[in-house]
């Protein structure tokens, strides 16, 4: 009798496991990431973190390292586009057209990190004017190559991406970018860095310095998060909470 009960238990356990593994993902994410250069270590850790979150929260992530596959039909498979430290140049023309259309029509959500605002003329490529406007009409000016610690202050504590995030938190190692102007007049700023807290101090400052914002002038739910250089960010609970919240908010989940 005990053997029969044990067999029944094992059978039921197998059935539950099979159903769990065959359950359809809640949504699909496309992550465009850099697999070389200064940000490769960040990308490696980000992928491990994302994969675990995807398993725990039942969504799917596909990774690409360039824009060769991106067109309108390709993007139609996804509910969220994550731009992991991938610059807004070296994009193929079909990818540019498909991305602009998806953001303008709101058919996909978007989260961009760090290198996504490297806006200007780099490596012989012209600046992507549409993307500059998407980011608030800004252009890259400078960065702190020697890295600093800085305190980030949350400005919109009621925004869903800031649920569970402290009102201020430290970023221990970052090369904060400066731009030709603040994006604030053209976007909704969610958080900014207090340049007076830079340790060690730096002369590379811009005064009003947003580091997380969304552009409400586009139908797609979108969020830019500047911090995204060091893999150590994934040891920062405030950062991972923000990242996690951003995924479900931008994907409408």
C-alpha positions as CSV (number, residue, x, y, z in Angstrom):
1,X,0.0,0.0,0.0
2,X,2.8,2.4,0.9
3,X,4.6,1.6,-2.4
4,X,1.3,2.4,-4.2
5,X,0.9,5.7,-2.4
6,X,4.5,6.5,-3.1
7,X,4.1,5.8,-6.8
8,X,0.9,8.0,-6.9
9,X,2.8,10.8,-5.2
10,X,5.7,10.6,-7.6
11,X,3.2,10.5,-10.6
12,X,1.4,13.6,-9.3
13,X,4.7,15.4,-8.6
14,X,5.8,14.7,-12.2
15,X,2.5,16.0,-13.6
16,X,2.9,19.2,-11.6
17,X,6.5,19.7,-12.7
18,X,5.5,19.0,-16.3
19,X,2.7,21.6,-16.2
20,X,5.0,24.1,-14.5
21,X,7.7,23.8,-17.2
22,X,5.2,23.8,-20.0
23,X,3.4,26.9,-18.8
24,X,3.4,29.7,-21.4
25,X,5.6,32.7,-20.6
26,X,3.7,35.8,-19.4
27,X,5.5,38.0,-21.9
28,X,8.6,38.0,-24.1
29,X,11.6,40.3,-23.8
30,X,14.2,41.2,-26.4
31,X,17.6,42.3,-24.9
32,X,20.1,44.0,-27.1
33,X,23.5,43.9,-25.4
34,X,27.2,44.6,-26.0
35,X,29.5,41.6,-25.8
36,X,32.7,43.5,-25.8
37,X,34.4,46.8,-24.8
38,X,34.0,48.5,-21.5
39,X,30.6,47.1,-20.7
40,X,31.1,43.4,-21.3
41,X,31.3,42.6,-17.6
42,X,28.1,44.5,-16.9
43,X,26.4,42.6,-19.7
44,X,27.5,39.2,-18.4
45,X,26.2,39.8,-14.9
46,X,23.0,41.4,-16.3
47,X,22.2,38.3,-18.3
48,X,22.6,36.0,-15.3
49,X,20.4,38.3,-13.2
50,X,17.8,38.6,-16.0
51,X,17.7,34.9,-16.7
52,X,17.0,34.1,-13.0
53,X,14.3,36.7,-12.8
54,X,12.7,35.4,-16.0
55,X,12.6,31.9,-14.5
56,X,11.2,33.1,-11.2
57,X,8.6,35.4,-12.8
58,X,7.7,33.2,-15.8
59,X,8.7,35.4,-18.7
60,X,11.1,34.7,-21.6
61,X,14.2,36.6,-22.7
62,X,16.0,36.4,-26.0
63,X,19.4,38.1,-26.5
64,X,21.0,39.7,-29.5
65,X,24.3,41.4,-29.9
66,X,23.5,43.5,-33.0
67,X,20.5,44.8,-34.8
68,X,20.8,42.6,-37.9
69,X,17.6,40.6,-37.2
70,X,15.4,43.6,-36.1
71,X,12.6,44.5,-38.4
72,X,8.8,45.1,-37.8
73,X,8.0,41.4,-38.0
74,X,10.8,40.4,-35.6
75,X,9.8,43.0,-33.0
76,X,6.1,41.9,-33.2
77,X,7.1,38.8,-31.1
78,X,8.1,40.9,-28.1
79,X,6.4,43.0,-25.5
80,X,9.5,44.6,-24.1
81,X,12.8,45.8,-25.6
82,X,15.8,46.2,-23.2
83,X,18.7,48.1,-24.5
84,X,21.6,46.9,-22.3
85,X,24.5,49.3,-22.8
86,X,24.0,49.3,-26.5
87,X,24.7,52.7,-28.2
88,X,22.2,54.5,-30.5
89,X,24.4,54.0,-33.6
90,X,25.6,51.1,-35.7
91,X,21.9,50.2,-36.1
92,X,20.8,48.7,-39.5
93,X,18.2,50.8,-41.4
94,X,15.3,48.3,-41.0
95,X,16.0,48.1,-37.3
96,X,15.8,51.9,-37.0
97,X,12.5,52.1,-38.9
98,X,11.0,49.2,-36.9
99,X,12.1,50.6,-33.5
100,X,10.8,54.1,-34.2
101,X,7.4,52.8,-35.4
102,X,7.1,50.4,-32.4
103,X,7.9,53.2,-29.9
104,X,5.6,55.8,-31.6
105,X,2.7,53.3,-31.9
106,X,3.2,51.8,-28.4
107,X,3.4,48.2,-29.6
108,X,6.4,47.5,-27.4
109,X,7.8,48.8,-24.1
110,X,11.4,50.0,-23.8
111,X,14.1,50.2,-21.1
112,X,17.5,51.7,-21.9
113,X,20.6,51.8,-19.9
114,X,23.8,53.8,-19.7
115,X,25.3,53.6,-23.2
116,X,21.9,54.2,-24.8
117,X,22.5,58.0,-24.4
118,X,25.8,58.0,-26.1
119,X,24.3,60.4,-28.6
120,X,26.6,62.2,-31.1
121,X,28.8,61.5,-34.0
122,X,30.9,58.4,-33.1
123,X,33.0,56.1,-35.3
124,X,31.9,57.9,-38.4
125,X,28.2,57.5,-37.7
126,X,25.9,60.5,-37.6
127,X,23.7,61.2,-34.6
128,X,20.4,59.5,-34.7
129,X,18.2,62.6,-34.4
130,X,15.0,60.7,-33.6
131,X,16.6,58.9,-30.7
132,X,18.0,62.2,-29.4
133,X,14.5,63.6,-29.3
134,X,13.3,60.4,-27.7
135,X,15.8,60.9,-24.9
136,X,14.8,64.5,-24.4
137,X,16.7,66.4,-27.2
138,X,20.1,65.8,-25.6
139,X,23.6,65.1,-27.0
140,X,26.5,63.5,-25.1
141,X,29.1,66.0,-23.9
142,X,31.5,64.3,-21.4
143,X,31.8,61.6,-18.8
144,X,33.8,60.9,-15.6
145,X,36.4,58.4,-16.8
146,X,37.9,58.0,-13.4
147,X,34.6,57.0,-11.8
148,X,32.9,58.4,-8.7
149,X,30.4,57.5,-6.0
150,X,27.3,59.6,-6.0
151,X,23.9,59.8,-4.3
152,X,20.8,59.4,-6.4
153,X,17.7,61.1,-5.2
154,X,14.2,59.8,-6.3
155,X,12.1,62.7,-7.5
156,X,8.9,60.8,-8.3
157,X,8.5,58.4,-5.4
158,X,4.9,57.5,-6.6
159,X,6.0,56.2,-10.0
160,X,5.5,52.4,-10.2
161,X,9.2,51.8,-11.1
162,X,10.2,53.3,-7.7
163,X,8.1,50.9,-5.6
164,X,10.3,49.7,-2.8
165,X,13.2,51.9,-3.8
166,X,14.6,54.2,-1.0
167,X,14.1,57.9,-1.5
168,X,17.9,58.1,-2.0
169,X,20.6,55.6,-2.6
170,X,24.3,55.4,-3.3
171,X,25.8,54.4,-6.6
172,X,29.4,53.4,-5.7
173,X,31.1,53.4,-9.0
174,X,29.8,55.2,-12.1
175,X,31.1,57.4,-14.9
176,X,28.2,59.8,-14.9
177,X,27.6,61.3,-18.4
178,X,27.0,64.9,-18.9
179,X,24.9,66.2,-21.9
180,X,24.7,69.5,-23.8
181,X,21.6,70.3,-21.7
182,X,19.3,68.7,-19.2
183,X,16.5,66.6,-20.7
184,X,14.2,67.8,-18.0
185,X,12.0,70.2,-20.1
186,X,11.2,67.4,-22.5
187,X,10.8,64.4,-20.2
188,X,9.4,63.3,-16.9
189,X,12.4,63.0,-14.5
190,X,12.1,60.2,-12.0
191,X,15.5,60.4,-10.3
192,X,18.6,62.6,-10.4
193,X,22.1,62.5,-9.0
194,X,23.4,65.0,-6.5
195,X,26.7,66.1,-8.0
196,X,27.7,67.6,-4.6
197,X,28.0,64.1,-3.3
198,X,30.6,62.9,-5.8
199,X,33.4,61.0,-4.1
200,X,36.1,61.8,-5.1
201,X,34.9,65.2,-6.3
202,X,34.9,65.9,-10.1
203,X,34.7,69.1,-12.2
204,X,32.7,67.2,-14.8
205,X,29.2,68.3,-13.8
206,X,26.1,69.7,-15.5
207,X,24.1,71.2,-12.6
208,X,20.6,69.7,-13.0
209,X,21.5,66.1,-13.6
210,X,18.7,63.6,-14.2
211,X,19.6,59.9,-14.3
212,X,16.3,58.2,-14.7
213,X,13.4,59.5,-16.8
214,X,10.5,58.6,-19.1
215,X,9.3,60.4,-22.1
216,X,5.5,60.8,-22.0
217,X,5.3,62.1,-25.6
218,X,5.6,58.6,-27.0
219,X,2.9,55.9,-26.7
220,X,5.3,53.2,-25.6
221,X,6.0,52.9,-22.0
222,X,9.7,53.8,-21.8
223,X,12.3,54.3,-19.2
224,X,15.9,55.4,-19.4
225,X,18.2,54.5,-16.5
226,X,21.7,56.0,-16.7
227,X,23.4,53.7,-14.2
228,X,24.7,50.6,-16.1
229,X,28.5,50.5,-16.3
230,X,29.7,48.3,-13.4
231,X,28.6,44.7,-12.7
232,X,28.7,45.7,-9.0
233,X,25.3,47.4,-9.6
234,X,23.7,44.0,-9.2
235,X,24.8,43.9,-5.6
236,X,22.8,47.1,-5.0
237,X,19.3,46.2,-3.9
238,X,17.9,49.7,-4.8
239,X,19.2,49.2,-8.4
240,X,17.9,45.7,-8.8
241,X,14.5,46.7,-7.4
242,X,14.4,49.6,-9.9
243,X,15.4,47.3,-12.8
244,X,12.8,44.6,-11.8
245,X,10.0,47.2,-11.4
246,X,10.9,48.7,-14.7
247,X,10.5,45.4,-16.5
248,X,7.0,44.7,-15.3
249,X,5.9,48.3,-15.7
250,X,7.3,48.8,-19.3
251,X,5.9,45.4,-20.3
252,X,2.4,46.3,-18.9
253,X,2.6,43.3,-16.5
